[in-house]
């Protein structure tokens, strides 16, 4: 079954934001309903995920609190507001607080994500949840809802080396417009490729297609796991007609406690997508990107975001006013560890042009890029800006 917490794992809903944190996460989504007016109660049967667009918000009788109360009273799964210019730019704190009190999810997604893609993908996830054939290893240890002892028995009966270090990888596929003749069976095709490749390596493994992702579990640690996963990535990349994809992975000490590993692998996949990496990305417990993406939904994360905004605001204002590229220049410069030659080469500019830009950055921010703490703060702010 599809729950509200599963939505970010669908390709078309990767940009969804939860305004109410984990409230309502466990609510089951029975179907989708896109409201055309504020009075939609006669068409609701319970369990629908409600989408609210800009035209509804512009109706004279629109009342956000009334809408949220009605959705809760009708036992809907949650509400998704389309956000952006001409759509919703702000959700009232009162509505968010009321939803949290009733364990109900309020979410936003940018208006430019096509609703047709969202409704199609949610419909497919509801009708074909992707839980392969019979319960396999991945399904049992991650989504089977079984006890620690039962997991051990299940894995032992399957002759799987569950006591050794494990690698849990998630292969996520980018959405390709139907106009390009894209096929819709990418996860299933990837699963077949995975079966052939890992069997050829004589490595025990288990896979599960879940929504638009392929989940892969196999024993391995460190460079051994990275080498196996890189080999599979190259094999998958060569397959004709496969969707564009990325791989995120995480390590676990054994196969009995993989729930947390699954979450960190999703974070690794998000980083791989954001950086558009052409190789598997492994979750780094000491990584700055990982720290930012795993911040709890609290005042702490808002404080971090406000800090980053405050640090970069002078440069953002200057870039917007002068149509310059100081923030982009700063990002590449810090990624290249201050190497002027490499930075200029990546930006396709002369070294003197780069020096001029760096000097302007120092003037605008009133700082010195020779200061290690300044470089760290700027890099931290840029990373926050990238992911939040």
C-alpha angles and dihedrals in degrees: 000000000000118000131187091254090060096060098092089059091065112091097232093048101051090112095055117126126205110221093184098049112223095342110127094008093133096052112120118235110222096175145329128266126186111201119226094180139014091255105070103132096110091063097048124097099171132273096053120141104228121218118198119196134193098267091059092052090053095057115112095239096047112135118172096202091049090051094050093046090050093049091051093045091051090052094240121172096240145304127261117195119202106231133204142068109338090014131066114325097166135025114206117253088224092059092047092049092048091050092051091051089056096042091246128145123235114186140173132209129181113267093233093070103100111246090213089063092047096049093044093050095045090048091052092047091052096046097036107027090181098237097150125236104295126359106290132190098275092046092049098048097039109028106011095094091222129144127260091256093048091050090054092049092047093050093044092052088050090053090236118154093237096159094064127081113286138208118213113193131182120204109203123191128215118231116253120199115255088232088071091060093249118179120232099215100077097125091049092048090048090051091055091049090048092051092052095044100047092043088055089053091051090232120141112238145156130210136193129188107217119176106310096340138082114219116204128191125186137150114262145108140208118337092357092060092042091051093050093047093046090052091051090048091055091047092050092046091059094056111109117239096013117145119253105270146177132205128220122183142180136190129237132186092232142350097258100077105039101133093092091041089055090056093048090048088055089053090050090051090051090053092048090052094045092051092037090229119191093210136051114284119216120209109255112208089204096045121123093218090052091050092053096045093049096050109130120250095262146104087283094068091045089052091052091050091048090050093052091047091051093050096049100035096094091053093044091052092048093048092049094047096045099029088236132147104229096131092049090048092049092050095052092043091055092044089054091050092244095305104153096196095051093042094051090047093052092047094044092231136123118267091242090054089053092050090051092051093048090050090052090050090053091048095048095045093037092229143107121248087208088071110094093209091052091051091049094049092048092047091048092050092048091050092050089049090052098053108027 
